Amino acid sequence: MPAHPQAPRLWRLITLLCGVATVALGANELLGIMPRWNPAEVTHPGAVAAEGWLFVVYGAVLLWPAEKAASERLWRTAFVLTCLLSLLFAAAMISEVMAKNYLAAAKGAKARMPVAQAIMLFLGLGQIPLRLFTRRPELLD
C-alpha cells in the first residue's frame, strides 16, 4: 500500500503533466513556433524533426491511461513501450546537450547549463517507476 492513499492519483497527474509538456515541446519543434535550436546553426533539420516526432509520440504514450487497461497483456505492452521510449527520450536529451556543447565549442564559447534537459531527463526516466507502481502499488512494500 502506498504511503499516501492518493499517491497513485498524484503519480498519474505527474505523468499527465509530463505527457502534455512533451507533446507541446514536440509540436513546438515541428511547427517552429519558438525554436529551441538556432536555424542558422542546425545543419540537420531532419534530426530536429525526428526529435519533434519522438516527443509527440512519447507524450502520447504518457497520456494513454495504460494502468487502466483491462488486459494484462495490453498493460505489459504499454509498459515496455513506455520503458523503450523513456530510454530513447533520455538518449535524445543527452545528445541534445552534447550537440549544444559542440556548437558552442565551435564558436569558442561555453554552452549554457543544461537545466531544462536535465529536468526533462529526470522526468522522462521517472515515468518508468511511476507507470509500474501506478498499476502495481503492492510492489512498493
N, C-alpha and C positions, 0 to 999 in steps of 0.2 A: 504494500500500500504506500503511495507517495506520502511525503511528509505533510503535504497540504492537500485537502480533499479536492481543491480546484486546480491542482497542478497540471493535470493533462489538458485542461481547457486553456490554461495560460500558455502551455507549450505550443498548443495549436495556434494560438494567437501570434506567438513569435514566428512560427512557420509561415503563417499567412502574411504577416508584415514583410518578412524576408522575401516571400514569393512576389508580392506586389512591387517591392522595391527592385527586385531583379528583372521583372518584366518591364518596368518603367525604364531601367537602365538600358536594357536591350532595345527597346523601342527607340529610345533617345539615340542609341548608337546607329541603328538602322536608318532613322529619319534625319539624323544630323542636326537636330534642333540646338543642342548645346554640346558640340563635340568635345569629347574628353581627350582627343588627340588633335594636334595641330595639323590641319590638312596639308600644309606645305612640307611637313616633315615625314608624313606617312607615305612610304613607298609601296606598301602592300595593302590597298584598300580592301582587297578580298579577305585579308585576315581580320580587319576591323568588322566587316560584315559577318564573318563566321563567328566572331566573338559576340556580336549582337544577337545572332540567331541562337547561339548557345545560351545566352542569358534569357531569351524569351522561352526557350524550351525548358530550361531548368526552373524558371519561375513558374511555368505552367504545371510542371510536375509537383512543385511545392504547394501550389494552390489546390491540387487534386486531393480531396479528403480520403486518402488511401486507408487510413486507420479504421474507417467505417465500412470497408469492403466486406461483403458477406462471405466471400470465399477466401480461404487461407492462401490458395494458390495466387489469386489476384493480388492479395496484400504482399506476398513474398516477391512477386514480380515488381510491384511498385517500390518495395524496399530496396531491391537490387538496383533498380533504375535510379532511385534516389542516391544510393551509395556511389554508383558509377558517375552520375552527373555531378555529384558533390566533389568527387576527386578531380574530375575534368575541370570544374569551375575553379578549384584551388590551383590547379596547374595553370589555368588562364590568368589568374591573379598574380601568380609568381612570375609568369612570362611577361606580363604587363609591367611589373616592377623592373624586371631585367631590361626590357626594351627601353623604358624611360631612362634608366641609368645609362644605357648605351648611347642613347640620343644626346643626353646631357654631357657625357664624356666626349662625344664627338665635337661638341661646341666648346669644350674646355670649361664647362660649368659643372656644378654639382646638382644632382637631382633633388627634388623636394622629398621630404619624408613621406613614405607610402602609407599614410594613416588610413585613408579610405580603403585601399586594397587590403590592409591588414584587418580592418573591421569586417570587410566582406569575406575575406578568407576564413576568419574565425566563425562568422555566422554560417557560412556555407558548410564547413566541416561539422559544425554543431547540429546541422539538420539530421545527420545520421542517428545519433542517440535520441534526439527529440522524436524522430519518426518511430524508432524502435520502442521507446518507453511510453509513447502515447498509446500504442497498440497493446503493449505488454507491460503495464506498470508493476506487475508482480516480480519482474526480473530485477527490480531495484533492491529487493530485500537481500 
